[in-house]
Amino acid sequence: MAARNHPGAARGRVLSVRLGALLTSVLAAVGLTLLPPSAGGGQAHADTGTDTGSAVTKPGTKGPYDDFSHLRVTVEQTRNLRTQGLKVSWAGGVKSSPNNAGNYLQLMQCWGDAATGPTPEQCEYGNPPPNTGVLNVGRSVGNLDPLEPAQHTVPFTTVKGASSTDVNQFFTQYATNEQDLATTGVDGSGQTIFQAEDADTSPILGCGTVARTGQAPEPCWLVVVPRGTHEPDGSEAPPPNGLISSPLSAGNWAQRIVFRLDFAPTDSPCPIGQDEQPTIGSEMIFEAMSSWAPTLCTSQKVTYGYVPQLEDFSRTQVTSPGTGSAGLAFIENPVLPQPDVAPVVHAPVAVSGLVIGYSVQVAGSSQQVPRIRLNARLVAKMLTESYQCDLPGNDFPRGRLPAKNPFGIERDPEFARLNAGVPYPVGSSCGFGIGVPQGASDSAGQLWKWLLSDPDARSFLSGKPDPWGTVINPYFLELAPVSTPPSGFDKPDPTVWAPDSRFPDIRLTAVGVNPYGSGLSDDARTVRKANNGGITGFNPTSTPPALTKAETQPAGSNFIMGLTDAASAARYRLGTAELLNADGQFVAPTVDSMTRAVNGMKAGKAPGVLDADPSAKTPGAYPLTTVTYAAASTSLDAADRKTYAALIRYAAGSGQRQGIGFGLLPLGYAPLTATLREQALTAASALIAGVPPATGPGDTSSNGGSGSGPGGTGTTGGGTGGDAGHGATGGGPGPGGAPPASPSSSAPAAGTTKGSTGGPAASPPVSNVAQTGGTTPQAILGAVRWVLLIVLIAGIAGSLAGPLLMRAGVVRGRKPV
């Protein structure tokens, strides 16, 4: 998948690296920490991680038959957009009617630059997923609408001028981002995650394209059409069918609420012919490099290319480079010293985590379930094809699985015990299995280490049944996962479904049912779409007869999970499962929990590289936290070493300022601790000198930042200091979750809940938990201002040896090649 770019802050700003300017910044930060957060919102602050100035709320209007004047719809972000999840919330509505007969919202993305908004012809709407529960889903207008001269079909016209009433030429039911049923709760409020798409993802809309140099990117629109219980002619929608008229019909279109969406440019700012420096490696750095590269392109006059690649191959590029190969690799496990090979420098550049992202909706609602808990044994069941729906067929049990094995995790009694009130998809015997990328990776290896460190998961992986009788898939057991820990996600079950003996060549495998994703970011987007692209059926009457794709899960019954990284989950506004750590706590991936994990890590096998050991009993630590290192050989020529060192210094300096914008650290990462920042800067200097860094940060027995030990207090650049169980929190929202109200309450309630793998106390009912996806800028700012102050003070000493803060001109990023 092409790289995405973080939109952002003001262009052309230069941050001086002189000591005097740094001291000025420190004084400014002191002033900032003394000021309370503004109650008025105001301009966007990169430190908060939210574009607080671009949230827009608009009211509805009173129509001739339905009154929407009390309705208030809020779009959380209307500037600096890219392909991403976008939270839309509302209040003051009317509870949706039974069987979805009325009182709901319909949402669509449209193109156009007219000040009044788009026309119906410019809107991507009318080819929704099947089984949506509403009838008014097409582009046929005039039904019961006196404002339409006659019944006809509204054509869709692309931004490039192509037009047709057959919208299948432009967008299919599997690719559209329209939402035709966003329901309202009993209190008149509702919430949904809309997938906004830029021109890279949806060329038919062209959002973010730049027609000519110097022009602003093309805007787009989010159109919300509220629906009541009346048709445009005043007739009431009879249950159970409900409304039949289209939102594009003139009478309904007159009630629309329109939001202008300004996208980041989708064109690269990097001049053709500019010096290029390739990098390669871990997907855990994908979002960060997409943000940093555009700024570095102008500030350093270097185009830093980045290609996501498996880490084992990436390490070979460092130790045995070929002509034109990348000289810097992003990895989580180190390049181990080798005889007769030049030393390799390891510089920590990012802290993130592997996560299980989900889109699971409250039953009959467009709102996302705010909390899901998973222990290691449940994850092991998903990864070993041990649920019936992981395999093809139309009978049960499937393959060699015993009948006791559940259809899927949503029907597993162990899952139900941990997640009281979480529904499973209605009207389907089989849901989607967990989405995973293909191939071995450092982060995947860490996941298997976590599974094998848990006694219950290890027992399951060795062939013993769980307390409910579920056993591991026998074919996976033959891989001996306990004695030979996997480093990827094999699908060894050979079960095949041949749906019709008349067509012997048509056969379905387990990989066809639950295909691999092309990467962690792709897995996140798949989860947001609620369709894994798998095959579930067969149509003997098609020409030619063929297997059929899975239908997108209907609104109100999304239940899909995928393995992704925390930054991709944050980008697509996925929920992220709380995982049971070695200390017996269910912990979500937040800035606080990932920083605690880093502070608990010990020295690894190579100098300067920490061992991300998920079996370490660190209170409040997220077990799949990763530290990504930039690894480069000291044998590179001097010019290459210098340009790669500039990337490392930027990543450890200005690149650790968290927020939405080019050059910033995207949500889903935790800022580097002060110790890791110092180590990165030292490694950059050593790389320029062409010698390995002296023993220093990362080679000690702990990475405790500047904390004072158990029971004491301390701080780190990442926001958690001292003992991991007692340090002050740095704040900031985790992917898919709300930030703390104050530093003293930053850990989510479930994030520190003790529990055994066999079944801790059940989650509170879904209806009693705050909805996932909210952000409170004041809360984030209150915590981040302390982090900023500490980081600036810590940087004074480093500034004497080399630049800490680097220029941050905001420009568009270069896609990986």
N, C-alpha and C positions, 0 to 999 in steps of 0.2 A: 504494500500500500504506500502511496506517496506520502511524503512527510507533510504534516500540517503545521501551520505557523501560529504562534501565539500573537494576537493582536495587542496593541497596547499604548504605551506611554508616549509623551511628546517627542517629536523628531528632533534630531540634531543636537540633543543636549550632551554636553561634555562634562564629565566629572574629573576634576583635576586630581592628580596623584601627589601633588606637593603636600608636605606636612602641614603647612599653614592652612590649606584648604580642608584637610582632614580634620584638623582641630576645630575649624569653623563648623564642620558637619557634626562633630561631637557636641558642640555647644547647642546647635540646632536641635539635635536629638534630645538633649537634656530639657530644652524648652518644650519639646513635643511630649515628653513623658509627664510634664507638669500640667498639661492641658487636658481637660476632659474631652471625650469624643463629642463631635458636633451632633446635635439632635436633628439637624436638618438634612443630613445626607451629604449633599454637595458633590464636589468633584470626586473622581475616582482616585483611590490611593492604591498604588501597586502593593504596598505592604499588607493590605487587608485581604488580598486575593479575590476581591469582588469589585466590579466596576460600579461603585455605589451611585455614581451620577447618571447611569444609563438605564436604571430600572424605571419603567413607565407604568403608571396606573391610569386607566381610562374607564369612564362610566358607560353603561348602556343607555338606551333611550326608551321612551314610552311609545309603544307601537299602537296601531289601531285596535288590536285585540289582546296582545300580551304586553305587560308592563315590565320592561327591563331597566327602568330608571334607577333602581336600587342596586343593580349589579355593578360590581367594581372588578375589573380584570387587570391583573398585574403580570407583566413580562419582566423577568428578573434582569435581563441584560438586552439592550438594544443596540449597542455599539461594539466594535472590535470583535465581531463574530466570525466564526469559521464553521466547518462541519462539527457539530457538537450537540449535546443535550441542552435543552433550554427549558427551565421550569416556568410554567404558566399556572398561576393560581387565581382564585376568584372568591368573592364573598358577596352576600346580598342577593343570592339567587334563590330559586325554589327547588326543593327536593325533587330529584328525577322521578318520573312516574314509574309505576310497576311495569315490568317488561319493556322498559325503555321507550314507552309510548310518547314521551314528551319531556320537556324541561331538561335540556342538556346543551352542551356547546359543541360546535363543529369548527375545526381549525384547519387552515391550509396555508402553504407558503406560496407567494406570488412574486412576480417580477414587475418592473416598471419604475419609471422615475418621475411620474406626474405627482405634483404636490398633493393632490387629492387622493392618491392611492391607486391601486390597480383596478382593472376591469375583470369581470368573471372570465374572460378569454385568457387572461394572464395567470390564472391560478391553477396549481397542480392539485386537482380534485376530480373525483368521479371514477376512480378505478380502485376501490378499496379492497382490503382483504375480505375473503368470504366470511359469512357467519358473523357479521358485525352487530346484528341485533337491531338494525334500523333499515328502513326501506328507502329513505331519501338520500341515496348515496351517489347517484349518477349525475350526468350533465344534461339530462332531459328536463326542460323547464316548461312552465305553462300549466302544469297540473294544479287546478284549483287556484290559479293566480290571475285575477282580473287585470293586473298590470302587464301581463304578457299578451301580445296580440294573438298569438296562437302557440300551440305546443310545438316545440322544436328542440334540437340538440345544440347546446352551446359548444362551439369548437374550442380546442385548446391551441393557443398560439405560442410557440417558443420565443425566446429572446432573440433568436436569429431569424424569425419570421415564418418558419414552417408552421402550417396550420392544418388541423383535421378534426373531425368529430370522432374519429377512431383514436382514442387516447393511447391505445396499446402501442402505437407507433412511437410514443414518447415516454410513457411510464406505465409499469405493470403493477398488478396487485401485490407483487413481491418487493417492489422497489419504491413505491410511493411513500411519502411521509405524511400524508393527510391523516387527520383524525376525525372521524365522523360521529364519535360517541364519547364525549368527556362528561362524566356524570357529576351531579351535584348531591351532596349529602344532606342529611336531615337538618343541619344547621345552616343550610344555604351556601356552604363553601365547597370548594373542590380544588383539585390540583392535578396536573398532568406534566409529563416530560415530553416536550416536542423536540423532534430531531431536526434542527436547522441544518441546511445543506448549502455549501458554497459551490462555486462553479466547478471545482475539481471533482466534486461528487455528483453534482446535478448540472451538467452543461445546459440543459433546456431552460434553466432559470438564470444562469450567468451571474449569480450574486458574487460580488467581489472582483469582477473583471475590470481591467483598466483599459479603456478604449484608446486613449492617447497619453503619452508621457505628461505628467503634471496634472492630469485629471484625477478626481476622486474615484474610488472604486464604485462600481454600480451597486445601488442599494436594492434591497428586496423588501417584502412586506409579510407580516403575519396577519392574516385576516381571521377574526373570530366571529362566527355567526351564532348568536344565542337563539335557541329554539324554545318555544313555549308549548302550549297544547292546542294551538289553533293553526289552521292552514291560512294562506294569504287571503282567502275569500271569507274568513271568519268561521268556517266550519271547524268543529272540534274533532281532534284525532281520536277515532274510536279504538279502544284496546281490543285485541292485543297487538294489532299491527301498528298502530300509531301513525305518525306523520308520514306522508308519502311524497311531499314536494321537496325539491332540491334546494339547498342553501343558495345556489346560484340563481334561482328564480327571483325576479325583480322585487316581489313583496318581501321575501326573506332577506335578500341582499341589502335592502334599505335599512335593516337593523344591524348591519355589520359594525364591528369595532376594529379599527385598523391601526396597526403598529408598524412604523418604519423600522427596518432592520438594516443597520450599516455594518458591512462585512469588511474584514481585513483584505487587503489586495491579494489576489491569488497569483500574481506574477512575481518573479524573482527580481530583487533589486541589484543582484550581483552583476557587475559589468562583464560582458563577454570578453574573454582574453585575460581577465584578472588572474593572478596567481592562485592556483588551487592546491589544497592540501587534503587528501582523502583520509577519512577515519572509518572504522568498521567496528561491529561488535554488538554487544548486548542490547536487546530491546528495552531494557529497563531505563536506558538513557534516551529513548526515542523522542519523548515529548520535550525533554530538556534541550536536546540538540536542535529540535525544530524551533525552539525559542531563541537559543543563543546564536545560532549560525547567522541569522539575518543581521544582528547587531555587529557581530564580528566581521561580517562581510564589508561593512563600511568603516568600522573603527580600526580594524587591523589591515584593511585592504587585502584580505585573504578570503577566498571562498573555501570554507571548510565543508567538504562533502561528507556525507555520512550514509553508510549502507548497513542496515540491520543484518546481522549474520550470526550464526551459531558460534559460541565462544571458543569451542575447541579449534575450529578453523581459524578464528581470529587470532588466537595465540600463536599459531604457526606463522601468521603474517608478521608477527613481531620478532620471532626467533629465526625464521627462514624467509625473509622477504624476497619477493620476485620483482621483476621490472614492472613498475607502475602500481605495485601493491601499496596498501595503506601502511603507514609507519606508526600509527597509533591505534590501539584496540581498546574498546571498552569491555571490561570483564568484571565478574564478581570473584571468581577464583583466580589465584595468581599465576603468572608465568614463573614456573619454578626454575631456579638456577640450573644451568646445564654446563658441562665441561666445554671449554673452548668456544663458548658463546658469550658475547659481550653482555655485561650486566643490564638488567631491565629496571627502569624506574616505574614505580607504581604511585599514582597520585589519586587520592579519593576525590571524586567530583560530584557524587550524588548519593543521597539516601532515599530509598523508596521501598516498595514491598510488592511481592507477588500476592494477588488477592483473588478471591472468588467473587466476581461481580454477578449481580442478579437483577432481573426485572421481574418482580413478583408483585402482583396487584392485590389490594384488598378486594375480597369477593364482590363482584358486581360493581366495582368502582375503577376509575382511572387513576386513583392514588396508589402510590407504591408502598408496600409493606416496609415499615421503618427499621425492622430488626430481624435478622436471621442469624441463628447460631449453628455452627457446625463443629463437631469434634473430629478427631483424626480418623476414627473408624468410618464415619459417614463419608468423608472425602475418599477414603480408600475404596469403599464400595463403588463410588461413581467412577473412579479411575481404572477399575479392574473389570469393567463390563459385567458387573455382578447383578444388575437389575434386568428384568425381563425385557424392558423397552430398549435396552442397549443393543438388542439383537433383532434381525429381520424375521418376518413371519406373520401369520395371521392366527396362530394358535398359541396356547399357553399350556405348560411351560415351554420356553424356547431353548434351543440348543441343548446343552447338558446341564442347564440350570435346574435346580430342584424347584418344585411348585411353591415352596415356602418363600422363595426370594420375591420381594415386592416388585410391582411394575416399574416403579421409579422411586427416587428419593422422596417425592411428594407423598407417596403412599407408605413410606417406611415408618413403622411405629417408633423407632428411635428418633427420627426427625420430628415426629409429632410431639414426642415427649419434651424435646428441647424448644419447640416452637409452637406453643399453644396458640390456636386461633389463626395460624397461617393456612390458607386454603390451597387446594390443589385444583388444576384446571377442570372446569365443568364440561361434560359432554365428550370427553376423550379418554380412552383407555390408556393411551400412551402419550406422555409429554416428551420434551426434548431431553437428551442426556447432556452432561456437562461438555461444553466446548473447550477443546484444548488445541494448542499448536503442535505441529509435527516437528520431530527432531529433538535431540538432546540439548540441554542448556544448563548453565550454572544455577539458575533460579529453580528449574525443575528438579535438579539434584538436591537442592535445599529442601524442596517440598517433600521428597521421598525420605530425606533424613528426619524431617518432622514426623512423618507417618511412622517410621520405624522406631522412633524414640518413644512413641506412645504405647504403653503395654497392651491396651485393648486393640489398637489398630495392628500392632505387630502380631498379636494372636490371630486376628482375622486373616492377615496376609500369610500366615503359616498354615492356614487351612481349617482353623477351628471356627465353629459357627458363633454368631453373636447371640445374645440372650433370647432373641426372637426366632432363631433358627436360620437366619440368612448366612450363606457361605460364599466364599470367593469363587468366581468363575474358574472351573477346573483347568481351562486352557491357560489362564493367567497364572494359576498356581504352578503350572509346569515350568514357568519362567524362573521359579525359585526367587521371588522378590526379596525374601528376607536374607538369604545368603548372597544374592547378587543384586544389590539395590539398583533399581532402574535410574536412568538420568533423563528419561523422556517419557512418552506416553504411548506405549505399544497397544495395539488392538489385535491380539492374537487369535481371537475366536473365529474359526473358519465357517461358522454357520451361514448357510446360503438359503435364500427363499426364491423358489422358482414358481411364480404366480400362476402360470398357465402352461400346461404340457404342450399346447399347440405352438408355443414360442419358446423352444428350449434355450435359445441364446439370451433370453431376458432373465437375468438373475440379480438378486440384491444381496449385498454383503453388509456386515456390521459397519464398515467404514461408509457405505452409502447411506445408511440410516443416520449416522451421526458423523458427518465429515469433519476432517481436520480443518482448523482455521489457518489462514496464511500467516498469522502472527498474533501477538497479544493484543495489539490495537484492533485488528480485524475481529478478534473474539469479542471485544467490548462493543463494537458496532453491531455485531450479530445479536448480542443480547439485547441491545437497545431496540433492534428491529423486531424482536420476539419471533425470529425464524432462523433456524440454523442452516437452511438450504438443503436439508436432507431429503431422502426419498422415503415415502411411506405407503404408496399405493400403486395400483396398476390400472390402466385404462385400455381394455381390449378393443374398444370401438374407435379409438383415435387412429389417424393415418400418418405413419404406421402405428400399430399398438406400442405403447410405451409405459414405462414407469412414471409415476406422477410425484411432484414435489410436495413436501409438507406444506400445509396451509399456515399462514401467519396466525399466531394465537389471537383470538378476538379480544377486543377491549373488555376489560373487567375480569379477564381470566389469564393474564400473562403469568407464566411460570417458566423461567428459563435462567440457566446459570452458565457462566463461562470463566475460564481461567484467564486472567489478564493482569496488568500491572496497575498500581494504585493511581498513577497519573492518567492512564487511559480511562479508568473507571470514573475518575473525577470529571474528565472531559465530557463523557457521555452521560453523566449524572446517574450512574448505576448505584444501586445499593451495594455495599460490600459486607460480606459475612464476617461476623465475629468468630474468631477461631480460638479454640482452647489451647492455652499455652502451658508450658511445663510447670508453671506455678499454680495451675488449677483455675485460671481465670479466662473468661471469654473476653477477647480483646479485639477491637476494630482497628484498622490501619489509620491512625491519626498522626499528626506531627508529634504529639506527646508520646504515644506508644512506640513509634518507630525510633524516636530519640532515646527512649529508655532502653530499647533493645540494643542500640549502638553502644550505649554506655555500659552495657553488661557484656559486650563481646570481649574475647581474649585474643592475644596474639596468635596468628595463624602460622602456616608452614613457611611463608616467605616473609622477609623483612618488610615491615610497613603495611602488611595486609592483615586485616582482622578476620577471625574465624566466625562466620555467622552460624552459630550453633543453636538450632531451635530447641535443643534439650536443656539449655541453660535456664535455671529457675530465677528469672529476673522479674520482679513484680511489675505488673502493668505493661510488659513488653509484648509487642506484636510478633508472633513467632516466625513469620516469613519476611522479616525486614531484610533488605539487602543494602550493601554498600557497593557502589559501582566505582571501579578504578580505571583511570586512563593509564595504559601501559605502553611504554615506548622504549626502544633500545638506545643505549648510549652510543651505539655504533653508527647511528644516522649522521648524515653530514650536518655541519654547523647550522646551515640555513634552516633545514627541516627541524632540528632540535629547537631552534629559536621560535619558529612559528607554532609548533606544538606546545611549547612552554607558554606561549601567549594564550592559547586556548585554555590550558590548565589554570593559569592565573585568573583569567576572566571567570571561569567556572567556579573557582573558590572565592572570588571577590564579589563583583557586582552580580554575577550569575546566581548568587544565593539570596538575592532579594526577592521574596516570594510575591507573586501576583499575576495578573492577567496582562500580558504585554510582551512585545519582542524584547529579548534580552533578560527577561525575568525568569525566576524559578517557578514553573507551573504548579498548580495545586496537585496534590498527590505525592509530592516530595516533602521531606523534612529538611530544613536547612542543615548544612554540615555543622557538627559541633566545632567549638573553638579548636580542639585538638586536631580534628581532621583538616580544618582549614589551614592550620599551621603546617601540617604534614604536606598538604598539597603544594603550598608555596615553596616549602623546602625542596620538594621533589622537582618543581619547575626549575628552580635555580640549579639543582644538580644535573638536570637534563641539559640545560644550556652549557654547563661546564663539561658535560660528557663523562661524568663520573657518577657512580651510585651514591645516593645520599647516605650520610653517616647514620648510625643507629640512633633512632629518635622516636618520635610519636608513632604509635602503632606497634612498636617492638616491646613494649612493656606488657605486664600481665593483664592490664585493664586499660580501657579507653574512657576513663571516668571523667573526661572534660576537666573542669576546674572545681569539681565538687569537693566537699570536705569529708566525705565518707558517710557511713551509716549514721543516721540520726542527725547529720549536719545539714547545712544548706549550701547551695552553690549554684552556679549557672554555667551554661554552655551556649555556644552560638546557636544550637538547635532548639533551645527553649527548655530543656530539662537539665537540672544540675544536681550535684550531690548524689546521694544514694538514690538509685532508681525508684525506690519506693517512697521517698520522702522529698524529692526535689521539687522546686517550683516549676510550674508548667509554662510552656511557651505559647500555648494556644494555637489557634488556626483550625480551620475545618478539615476533617478527613473526607475522603471521597464519599459522596452520597450522604454525609451526615452533617448535623448542625454543630457549630463551634460551641465551646463552653460559654456560659454566661459570665464567668469570671475566672481568673487563674485558679482559684481555690476549688472550682467545680469543673475543671476541664475534662476529667476522665468521665466518659459516658457511664451511666449506671451499670450497663451490662459489661463495660470494659474491665471492671474490677470485681466481677461476681465470681466467687469461688464455686467450683463444681467439679464433679467427677465425670469421667467419660461415660460412665454407665447411666448418667442422667441426673443433672443438677435440677434445681428448682426451675419450673417452666417459665418461659417468658410471660410477661403480662399480656393480657389481651391486646390485639392490634389496635383496637379502637381507643385504648388508654395511653398510647405512646405517641409522642410528638412525631409528626410526619417527617419522613426522610427528605432531604434535599434542601432544607432551608439554610440560610446564612444570616448571621447577625453581624454586620460590619463593625458596629461599636465594640462587640465582644472580641472580634479578631484584632481590631486596632489596639484595644487595651492591652492585649498580650504581646502583639508584635512590636509595639513601641519599645518594650523592654528588651526584646531580642535585638532590635536595631541598635539601641544604645550600647548594649554589651558587645555586639559585633564591631561597632565603630571603635570602641575603646581598645578592644583586643587587636584591632588592625593597626594601631599607631606604631607599635614596635616593628611589625612587618613592613610598614611603609618605608622605613629607613633602609631596608635591604632591597626592596623591589616594590613595584606598584601593587596595591591591593585593589583599589577601585579603578576601573578602566572605562573608556568611553562607551556610552550606551546609546548611540544613535539608533532610532527605531525604524527598522526597515523590514522588508519581506524576506522570508527565508528561502533557501534553495532546497529543492526536493532531492532526496537521495537518488543516486543513479546506479 
